[in-house]
Amino acid sequence: MPTAICDRSPAASPLGRDLPHPSLRMDRSAPRPQPRARRASLSLLALPAAAFLCLMVLPAPAQPITSANPLIVRSVPPETQPNRALEAALREALFPVRIDDGQGHGPDPGSAEAEMAKRHQIKAECGRLPAHRYTWNRVDLNGDGRPELVAQVLGPQFCGTGGCPLLIFRESSDGPLQLLTRMNLFKDPLIVTKRRQNGWNDLITRVRVDAGHGYYAELPFDGSTYPTNPSVAPALPLRRAEAGTVYLAWNEKEPRAHLLPCEGVAQAGGR
């Protein structure tokens, strides 16, 4: 609630001192008083700047966001081996390029020439940055028996105080991995709960507010993707303790972070 910073009683108000007390009798022979609205405006003009502070109302301090804490059932460490198909998908997601001149002139989409041109441009864009790494896990998020791939990208060019990118891919039977969600403010670990919405498991991640404050956010699936920013709706602070499995947890003693090369050949099947 707003908090007043001065006394509002007539005796303390600069405007109140100009108004006649209701118990005083008016002398009808005396000059007629000025209209109240005009007298109030004249009183405001006569007030010093400091007196206007008494008319201000300060908002109450914002309350920090709080949440429940998740219940960790088990923890699955990141994969120990790199994934070439995942690396190709990460490069395409992190370094989007165009292979035409902006007017429709260029190699035919899907052709071998187009793929070669795209790989060449991605390699050039990737090579301009310092080395970057990634950690990854497999986890079936929709119960269809085919695990999705979740990956966290690490590096100063992608990460900030709010977190690092989290990318979720779906495997296809005869093609490259398909990007499902990219979240840019992910802070490990990723917690996968048993609760489902639209057929997909809810996710939980941490949100950093500042150096001393943070909370857990729940990320529901909306039918096509997960929230791309855990600090705004449809992501919400975790309302109740949810049980879940931990993925992508960082371990200083055993980081399991793989170098993301700037070129490579994708292999089918996510291997």
N, C-alpha and C positions, 0 to 999 in steps of 0.2 A: 504494500500500500504506500502511496506517496506520503512523505513526511514534511509537515510544515516547518519552516525554519524561524518563525516569529510568532508572537502572541497575536491572535485575531480579535481580542476583546476591544470594544469601542475605546476604552481608556488608553490602550496601547497603540491603536491604529492611527496613522497620520490623518486618515480621512475621518475617523471617529471624533477626533478633537474638534473638527470644524462643524460637526452637526450638533444642533441643540438637543439637550437631554429632554426626554419626553415629559419629565416632571416639571419643567420650567414653563411658566405662563408667558404667553407672547403679549407684548404691549401693542394693541391695535394702532396706536398713534405713531409707533416707530415705523421707519421705512420698511416696505415689504422685503422679505428676504429673497435672495436670488434663487432661481430654480435649482433643485438639488443636483441635477445632471451637470449644469454649468458650474456649480460650486465645486463639484468633485473634480471636474477637468482642470479648473484653476488650481485646486490643491495639488494635483499631480504635477503641474508645471512648476510649482513652488518647491517640490521635494528635491533634496539633494540626491545625487546618484546612489549613495549608500542606502538611502531609505527605500529605493526600489527593491533591494534585496529582500526586504520583509514581505514583498508581494509575491516572491517566487516560491515554487514548490519543487522540491528535489525528489527524483524517483528513488525508490528503495533499491539498495544494491541487488544486482542479479544473483540469484541462487545458483550454485554450481550444479551441473547435470550429474545425476547419480544413476546407478543401475544395480541390478542384482549381479551376482557372480555366477559364472557357469560351473557345473559340476563335471570334473574331468573323469571319464570312465577309463580311458586308456590313451596312450600316445603312440603315434606311428611316426618313426623317424623319416626324414626325406630319403629319397632313393640315392643309392651310392654310385650308380652309373649314369652317364649322360644319355640323353635321348635325342637322336638326330632329327627325327620327325618333329619333335617339340621345338628344337632349336630353329628349324626352318619356319615354323609357325610363329615363333617369337620374333624372329627377324622381320617377317612381313607385318606383324602387328606394331612393332616398335619403330619401324622405319618405312612408313607408307610412301610409295613413289608413284610417279606417272611415267608411262612409257610412250605417251603421245605428246604432241606439241601444244595441246590445249585446244586445237581446232579440228581434232579427229584424224590427224595425220600420224600414222605410226604403224607398227606391226599389228596384225590381226590378233585380237584377244584370244588367249588359249593356245596360240601357235607356239612352236618351238622357238621361233625368233622372239616372240613376246616374252616368253619365260626367261630366255637368255638375257634380254635387255633388262628385265626386272631384277634378276639376280645381280647383274653388273651394277645397277644403280643402288641397290640395297647394300652391296659390299662397299661402295664408295661412301655412302652416308654413314654406315656403321664404323668404317675405318677412321672417320674424322673424330671419333670420341675415344676416350680411354677405355681400357678393357672393362667389360661388364660380365657379371656372373648371374647364375640363377640356381634356385633350389626347386625341387618338384616332387609331387606325389601322385599316385593314382587313387581315386576314390569314386565309387559309384554313387552319384548324387540323386539319381531318379529311379533306382531299383530295377533297371532293365537288364542287369547282368553285364553291361559293358561300362567299364570305369571311365570317368572323365579324368582329364589331366589338369592339375592345379599347379601353377608355377609362380614363384615370387622372383622378380628381377632386382638385382642388387647393383648399386653403383652410384657415385655422386651425381651423375648427370640425370638419373632417374629418381633418386630418393631425396627426401627432405625431412624436416622435423615432423611432418604429419605422417610419414610412412613411405612405402615403396609400391610399385605397381604389382597387382595380383591379376593374373590372367587365367581364365578357365576355358579349356578346350574340350570339344566333343570329338571322339574318334569316328571316322567314317570307314566303311568297308572297302572302298576302292578309291580313296582320294586323300588329300591332305587334311590335317586337323582343322576343325571349324571353331572359330572364336565364338564363345558364348558370352563372356563378360570380361571387361577390363575395368579394374578398380585401381585408382591412382593413389589412394591414401590408406593402404593396407599396412597394419602393424601386426606382425606375427604374435601368436600362432593363429592358424585358421581352425576353428572349432565347428565340426559338423554334428548337428543334433539329430535326434530321431524324429522330431516334429517335421511335418511336411506341409507345404502349401503349393497348390497347383501341381502336385505330383513330385515335387523336388524338396530335398531336405533343406531346412533353414540353416543358415550359417551364422556364426558369431565371430566378431573380431574386436580388437581394441580401438578406441578413438582417443587421440591425444588432444587435450584442450590447451594445456600449457605445461611448463616443466613440473608442476606439482599436482596436476589434476588430469583425470581421464575417466573413461567409463567403457563398458562393454555394449556393443550395438548388435542387434539381431537383424539379419539380412534375409528377408523372404523372397522367394522366386515369384515373379509376377506373371508367369506364363511364357515369357520369352527370354528373360535375363534376370540376373541378380542386380541389386543396387550398385551403381558405379561410384557412389560416394557414401561411406558409412556414417557421415556426420549430418546428413540431411535426409528427409523423408524420400522414399518410403522406409529407409532404415530408421530404426527407433532404438532408444536405450532399452537394454534387456529388462523386461518387466518382472520376470520371475526366474529362479534358478533352473536352468535347463541342463540336462545331462548331455554330454557329447564327447566325441573323439578328436584329439588334437592332431593336426597336420602342420607341416612347414615350420615347426618350432626351431628357433635358432639355438645352436649349441656351440659355445665358444671353443670347447675342447674337441668337438667333431663337427665342423661347420657343414660339410657335405655340399658345398657350393661349387658348381661346375662353370668353367669358362664358356661364354657364349661366343663361338667363332663368328666371323663376319661372312663366311661362305661355307657351303657344305651341300650335300645332296640329301634330300629328304627320302626316307624309306617308309614304305607302307606299313601300317599296323602299329604305329607309335613306338617303334623299337629303335 
